Every structure is written in C-alpha cells, then in structure tokens.
Amino acid sequence: MTHRRLEVISNHLQPTGTFPYYNADMSTNSLFKTTLAPPDVIFELTASYKADTDPNKINLGVGAYRDNDGKPWVLPVVKKAEHAIVGDNSLDHEYLPIDGIKQFTEASVRLILGQNSPAIAEQRYASAQTISGTGACRLGADFLYQFAKGPVYISNPTWANHRAIFQNAGFDDIREYPYWDPKTRGLAFEALLDCFHKAPNGSILLLHPCAHNPTGVDPTLEQWAQIAAIAKEKNHVVFFDCAYQGFASGDLEKDAQAVRYFVSQGMELLIAQSYAKNFGLYNERTGCLSIISKTPQGAKEASSQLCKIIRANYSNPPAFGARIVQTVLNNPQLNEEWIHQLKTMANRIIEMRQALYSSLLTLKTPGTWNHIVDQIGMFSFTGLTPAQVKVLRDKYHVYMTTNGRISMAGLNTSNVHRFAEAVDWVVRNVQ
Ligand SMILES: Cc1ncc(COP(=O)(O)O)c(C=O)c1O
C-alpha cells in the first residue's frame, strides 16, 4: 500500500477504528465532498420542454435547426456522404493522428479563409480537428493560457459557455466588453471600441465573426475594420469563435468576411469552427481550431503545441463527423449540394423572422420590432424581460432563455402566429 493511500485512510479512520465506507453518515466523510453544481440552463430547458405534455408547447431554447414540421433535419448531402463512408472498405477504425484528418483540417481552413488566402499559400497556419466548436474554443483557451497573458475579453452578453471555458483553462481575469445596447437593440459600437482601446496591451479578444450568439447583431465590415485597427495597434490577441458560418446569411463567403479581413491585415489569430449547425452534425462533435501565424515556422511550432495539449487531453479525435465533412467539402458536386441545403436552412430562418415581425405588426403589439428582422443567424434577442419569459413558459408553454433570446429555428408556419399572440399578451400585461 502506498504512503499516500495509508495517509488517506488514516485521515478517515473513525474513533472506533472503522473505515468511513461502513459509516451510516457517508456524506460527511466522502473524499469527494462538494456542493451541487447548477444544471446547465439550455439542457435543463430542453428537458423541461420534453416533460411538458401540452400539445401546443414551443421550444425556442436550444440553438439547433428544425424543419417546418419542428423536426431535426439530416441534410440529404450528409446522408449521401454517410452512405459513401459506410461502403468504403478502405476505411478502418485505426487511431487518427493527434490533430485529426488532414483533408478535413485543410478543407476547414479553406472554407474559413478562402481558397486564395495568402496564409494558406504561405503555409502560415496550424490546424487541429476538435471536439466540435466547444472543443475548439477549449483547445484555443488552453493554448492561450500557456502562450498569451490576457486578460480575456468576452462580449456582454455572450454564449453562456465562453466564460466557463476560459475559466476552466485557468484564466482568472475574464472581463466583458460592451456589445448589446438595449436602447437601440443594436450594437454598442462606440463603447466596444472604447473598451478595446483601454484594454491592456496584449489582451485576448473573443469575437463572434457572424451570427452573434445571443443577440443576432453583427458589426458591419466597416466596423470590423475599426476593431481590427485597434486590435493591431494594441497587440491584442484575436480569437474568432465561428459557430455559424453559412447560417447567418446563407452565404459562406459573407459570413467569413470579418475573419478574412483580419487575416488580410497580416494579423495573427485563432479561429474555432463548428460543423454542428451548418452541417447539422450536432452529436458528431466535429470542429476545427486554426492558428494563423506570421511565419511558417511559427505555425509549425503552434501545431506541435496543439498536439501536445490534445495528446494529454483526449489523445486524438473521433473520425466519423470529420469524414462526412471532408467528403462533402472536397467533392465539388457534394459541396454545391451542401451550399444549397445550407441556404434552405438559412432562408427558412429568415422567413420566420419576417413572419414573426408581420404577426406582431398585425397584432399592433406595443413597442418596435424591427430588430427581429434586422438581426441575423440562429437567434433573436427579443428584448422580453425575465418576468415576461416566465409567463410565456407558465401560461403559453413557450420555452426560451431568461435573457429573452429565442432560437428562430424553433418557429414554423404552424406556431409562429401563436407565439406572436403570446408575446402580444405578455407585452401588454407583464412588465
Ligand atoms: C457562439 C458559439 N460558440 C460555440 C458553440 C459550440 O457549439 P458546438 O460545440 O456544438 O459546436 C456554440 C453553440 O451553440 C455557439 O453558439
């Protein structure tokens, strides 16, 4: 028995000499005594929605695409790729390289930077396949914790997981930059710029390049240029979390323009990509982290460090999702089909924005509602208060986050007017 083990046992010996394992009051003696962690808001919301037996319930919580029948959609092009993979006898279940499938990571970099990016031509990038977008954010945070100093700036508000990811990576100085202006229901641009200007040199800026979660508000390209100028001047480290390329506008190129602009300015940066939304591969956990460096040598070094972090974490990534994505992205015909299906998803969401807006206008719901159609991407930040959100849930069986965010994909032609009527009621009757 090791010294450490003896010590643990002697610390837990009772006066009678019995081990705690036989003590009736186990909780006070557990080696793992802790407190109950709060449940995850989104996953809890989905569980409550599933438990609700009302036939008219509406789930606007989780950011996952639904078709007009409220069902998850497996993209036909994904099905095609799956069949091709299953029928390919050359594929096996050997371990992948630590940084994943090369055809996948290379295609991912082309997708976000563009075919003709100088960073690609000059081999100034390091990429690793990751456990979806969350894993890409975490890998990037782990890397930055070792090689950058911070503080870390996340937007106010932001995706609920950002703070926790950076905290768990070890950062203890995580600050917020202004993003949402409740008065204009738009971007608090001047305040954001001012914050980046005053931030200590070398701060880490976590930015959403398109379809900002939760607000659905993105800077214009001119505004991105001003953000890039300040980031460059102050040597800030830019980390783009790109979970929605193609979802925001239905246009892959347009949704990548912020990232491409920063790269065109010669900036070093990190990019997290997720294929959960734009391929509908939510549970395949397929993503990519790329680091754009100034030199090929810098990229090589970054790549080796990413591999070192991954090896000690999950060793190497799973294959199936990345095989699907690389099959599609590297085949011109399948790629065309994917772009078409991506547009189908984006357009349905845009139509729902219009339908919700029209219903609220028809009902003459007090307030202005242009933001519903001005915002883009998966989410809309409605401006509804926590009290109104609660009544929507209790009285109308509508499930959404307390901050008033709705996932547009949860709306369809059968429920959108009913939802508008519920909103109309709470706006008139609840503060
Ligand atoms: C801003 C943002 N980043 C990252 C993610 C990560 O998603 P996933 O890990 O499912 O790819 C999400 C998902 O909702 C998101 O909204």
PDBQT file of the ligand as one rigid body, heavy atoms in Angstrom, charges set to zero:
ROOT
HETATM    1  C1  LIG A 501     -21.017  31.095 -30.084  1.00  0.00    +0.000 C 
HETATM    2  C2  LIG A 501     -20.912  29.615 -30.026  1.00  0.00    +0.000 A 
HETATM    3  N1  LIG A 501     -19.710  29.056 -29.978  1.00  0.00    +0.000 NA
HETATM    4  C3  LIG A 501     -19.541  27.737 -29.948  1.00  0.00    +0.000 A 
HETATM    5  C4  LIG A 501     -20.626  26.891 -29.944  1.00  0.00    +0.000 A 
HETATM    6  C5  LIG A 501     -20.272  25.444 -29.900  1.00  0.00    +0.000 C 
HETATM    7  O1  LIG A 501     -21.116  24.543 -30.412  1.00  0.00    +0.000 OA
HETATM    8  P1  LIG A 501     -20.672  23.047 -30.638  1.00  0.00    +0.000 P 
HETATM    9  O2  LIG A 501     -19.735  22.667 -29.562  1.00  0.00    +0.000 OA
HETATM   10  O3  LIG A 501     -21.954  22.307 -30.586  1.00  0.00    +0.000 OA
HETATM   11  O4  LIG A 501     -20.029  23.008 -31.979  1.00  0.00    +0.000 OA
HETATM   12  C6  LIG A 501     -21.922  27.419 -29.959  1.00  0.00    +0.000 A 
HETATM   13  C7  LIG A 501     -23.099  26.565 -29.892  1.00  0.00    +0.000 C 
HETATM   14  O5  LIG A 501     -24.186  26.927 -29.556  1.00  0.00    +0.000 OA
HETATM   15  C8  LIG A 501     -22.059  28.821 -30.022  1.00  0.00    +0.000 A 
HETATM   16  O6  LIG A 501     -23.252  29.401 -30.076  1.00  0.00    +0.000 OA
ENDROOT
TORSDOF 0
